[in-house]
């Protein structure tokens, strides 16, 4: 039987993770009992909306050994994603993002989605790390997880001391804010566990106050049904009419609660080129995007997280943005006619879902 100095092994694993572009690695056990009552209450209130997989897979989230029966530990990792180009081109990248949000004609895409699909980046690097560990431990059993695997990743990050849970429910770190992805490796090796860190949100509730749709209903409470990220990404059908004006020009995700968070002034740029902006996704206008054909969308979004939602749903979001250009008090009358003509030109060209939102945009 193989024997190991687990402290030495952990130091080696951390070095390997750093070489693969991870900013930090910590370890925790499998117990999530402290978080389960909150998950159950959230599900009972229906705050998960159409994300039925949350309720269907709740039993898996409650017990990681249902995912990997041999599991003893969770390796929790953090990978920064703030693009180097965005960080370097603006003295204050957060202010630059606010300026785009306040330009009605600008197409605002969440920062994390402007580069390569993070699922692919993290999964590949987590798999490489797991294989490296397997080279040291030939009998290793493991399971790599990004957010498509039903694990309570923020809870594991909290338990391991990798982050604390902010009042917006996202993971927060003193040296990275919230501009990072989480990934996990379930393993059957009894590595030494780390300890949680303290919560540093204090009395601040800037994220609660700034939320355009009031989706953050209280500290650590999120009603996904009102969240712009949920509405523009997870929700497949018609956007509730009462939500449309609140969405503004945000066509994929929403960063408002992150931009206002004081801890994100410490966010560090990613060292990976994967997250550098592609296809001008941080600079395009709503009109430019709404002129895309499906071929354009497929070509430009290939390899992007945005590709997952598909052309009709993406254009549904853009139609709402253009409707809000027409409704914005600062939009000159001369700028409204190109918007109307573009909307009319795309009517009956994509599908009925988009047509419904075009009709709303035009006020028909």
N, C-alpha and C positions, 0 to 999 in steps of 0.2 A: 504493500500500500504506500502511495506517495505521501510524504510529510512535507509541510511547508512552514516557514516563518511568515505568518499572515500579515504582520506589520510590514515586513520587507516586501512581500508580494504586493500589498496595497500601494506602497511607495512606487514600485515599478509600474503598476497599472496607471497611477496618476501621471507619471512621466510619459507613458505611451499615449494617454488621452490628450495631454498638452500638445504632443507632436502632431496629433490628428486635428488640431484646431479647437478643441474644447477648452473653455476658459476655466472650468473648475469641475471637480469630481468629488462626490461624497457618498457615503454608504449608510443605509439604514436597514432595520428589520422589516418584516412584512405586516406588522400590526397597523391597521387603519381604523380600529374601533372608535377612536376619538372623533373621527370625521364622519363616520357612517350616519349618525343621527341627523346631521346637517344635510347630507345627501338625500336621505329619505324624506325629510321635510320639504326639500326643494322639489323633489319629484312629485310628492303629494300635492303641492300647490300648482303643479303643472307648469312651473317656470322653465322647464326644458323645451316647451313648445313642440315643434314637429320632430325634435331629435329623439325619436322613439328608441334608438339604440341605447340611450342613456338609461331608460327604465328596463329594457330587455336585457341589458348586460350588467345591471346593478349587482347581481349575485357574483359576477366575475370581479367587479371592482372591490367587493367586500373581502375577497380571498384570492390573492395572487397565485396561490398554489393550485387554483382551478385552471390557471393559464400554464403554469409550469409546476407539476406536482412535487418535483424535487427541490424547488426554490427555498433558499434560506435567507437570501439578502437581495436588496435592490440597490444597484449602483445607479445613482442619480447624477446626471451631467447637465451642465449649462454651456450653451454655445451662443455667443453674442451675434446679433444680426444687423445692427445699425451699419448701413453701407458706408464704406470708406469714402466714396465719392460724395455722398450727401453730407457726411461729417466735415469733410475738408472744404467743400465749396461754399459753406455758409458759416459765418462766425457763430451764429446760434441756430443750429439746425431746427430746433423747435419753433423758433420764431418764423423761420422760412416756411415751415409746414402750416402754421397758423395763417400766414399770409395767403397761401393757396386756398385754404378752407374758406377764407373770406372773399375770394374772387369767384363769384357765382358760376362763371363760364369754365372754370378749371375743373378737370376730372380728377378727383381725389381718390387715390388708391392707397390703402394702408401700407406703411413703409415695409413691413415684413414680406409683402407679396410682390415687390417690384423686381426681385431677382429670381434665381432658380428656385423651384419648388423645394421648400425646406424639408418636406417628408423624404425626398430622395437624398438630399445632402446628409441629413442626420442618420437616416437608416443605413446608408453605405458606410459612414464612418463608425457608427456603433457596431456594425457587423465586422468591420475590420478590427476594431478593438477587441471584440469578443473572440475573434479568431486568434489574435495574438495571445490572449489569455489561455485559449485552448492549446496553444503550442507549449505553454508552460504546464498546463494541467490536462493531460490527455483524456481524463475521465469526465471533463467538465460537461455539465448540462446547463444550457442557458436559453434565454429568449430575449431578443432585442425588441424594444418598444418605442415607437414614436406615438403621437396622440391618436393614431388609429387603433391601437391596442387598448382594451378597457382597463387601464390602471389609473389610480388617483394620483396623477403625476405631481400636482401641486402639493398634495399632502406628503408625498415622499420627499419632495424638495424641502418642505418645511421641517419634517422630522429629521432629515439628514443635516440640517443647518445650511443647505445650499441657498435658501431664500426664506423670506417670511411671506405670508399671504397678505396682500394689501387690501384696503377697503373696497377696491374695485374688483376683488377676487383674483387678480393676477399675482404671480410670484414677483417679489421685489428683492433687490440686492443692493447693498450700500454702494458698491463700486460699479454697478451695471444698470441700476434702475430696473426697468422691466423689459428692456430691449434685448431679450434673449429667448432662445428656444430651450425646451427641456426634452431630454431623452433618457431612457432607462435600459438597463440590462438586468434581467432576473438571472441569478446564478445560484448554484447549490454549494457555494463555498462560504464557510463561516468567517468572512472578513470582519475585522473590528468595526463597530458602528460609530458614527459621528453623533453629535448632539445638536439639538435645535438652537437657533439663534433667537434673540429677542425681537419683538415687533417694534419697528421704528416709525410707524405712522403717527403716533401720538394723537393730538387733537385735530390734526389736519383732516379735512373732508373735501378738499378741492375736487377730487375725482367725482364725488357724489354731486356736487353743485354744478359741475360743468357738463355733465351728461346731457346731450341734446334731447333725448327722449325720456329722461328720468328712469332709465333701466336699472340703475343702481338704487334700489329702493331703501337702502340703509347700509351701514357698515357691514361689509362681507356678504351682502345680499344682492344677487343679480337676477332680474326677471328677463331671461333671454328673449322672450317674446317681444320685448320693447327695444332690445339691443340692435343697433345698426349693423354690427358685424353679423349677428344672427340673421337679420332680415335680408341683407344683401348677399349672404353666402349660403346659409343653411336652409333658409325658407325657400321652397321651390315654387310656390304658387303666387297668387296675387298679393301684393303688399297692401296691408290694411290702409284704407284711404287716410285715416287720421294720423298715420305715421309718415306719409309721403313728404309733406312739407318739412317735417323735422329732419328728414334724411339729408336735405340740402343737396350738395354736390358730391357726397361720399358714395362712390359707385362700387367699392369693394372694401368692406371693413370700415373701421372707425378707430382713430388713434387719440381722440380727444382726452380720454381719461389718462392716457400715458403722457401726452404733451403737457398737461397741466401739472403732473406729478413732480414735486420738487426733486425727487431722487433721480429723475432722468437727466438732470443737468450733469450727472456723473456718468451717464451712459458712455461706454467705450465702443469705438468702432470695431467691427469684425475684421479679423485678419484674413478672412477667406474671400476670394474673388467671386464665389457663387452668389453672394447677396448684393453685388453691385447691380445697380438699376439697368434693366434691359428695355430696349425698344421705347426709350423716352417715357416710361410709365409714370414718372414723377413730374412730367412737363406737359402732357397732352391736354387738349381742351375737350369738352363734352361733344362739341360739334365734330371734331376730328374723329373721335371714336365712333360716333353714331353713323358715320359714313362707311364704316367697315362692312365688308361682306363676310360671310362665314369663312370663306377661304382666307381673308385677311386675319380674322380672329384665330383660326387654326394655326396659321404661320407665325403670328406674333406671340401667341400665348403658349405655344408648344414648350413644354418643360417648365411652365409656370404653375403656381398653385391656382391661378385664376382659370386655367384651362379646365379644371375639374368641374366648375359650375356650368360650363357650356355657353354657347353663343346666345341663345334666346334669353336665358336668365341674366346674363351680363348686359344685354341690350335693354332688358326691362329696367335694370338699375339706371342705365344712362338716360332712358326716356324720363324717368322721375327727375333726374338731375336737370334735364332740359326744361321740364315743366316748372322747376323751381327757378330757373333763369327767367322765365316769362313772368313769374310771380314776384320776383325780387324787386323791391322799390328802387334800387340803384341801376337797374338795367335800362339803358336808353331805348327809346321807342325804335330808333333806327337799327338797334341790335336785335330786336325781337323778330323781325320778319325773316332773317336767315334761319333762326331757330324754328319758326313755324314751318317754313318751306322744307327744311330738313326732316322734321317730324312727319310731315305729310308724305314726303317722298318714300319714307320707310314703311308707311302704313300698308298692311297686307303683304309685306315683303318677307317677314320673318315667321311669326306665328301669332295666334290669337292672344296669347299672354302679353306679348309686346304691344299688340294693337290696343288692348284695354288700357295700358299705361300711356300710350300715345294719346288716346282720347282724353284721358285725365289731364295730360300735360297741356293739351290744346284747349282744354276747358269745354270740349264737345259733349 
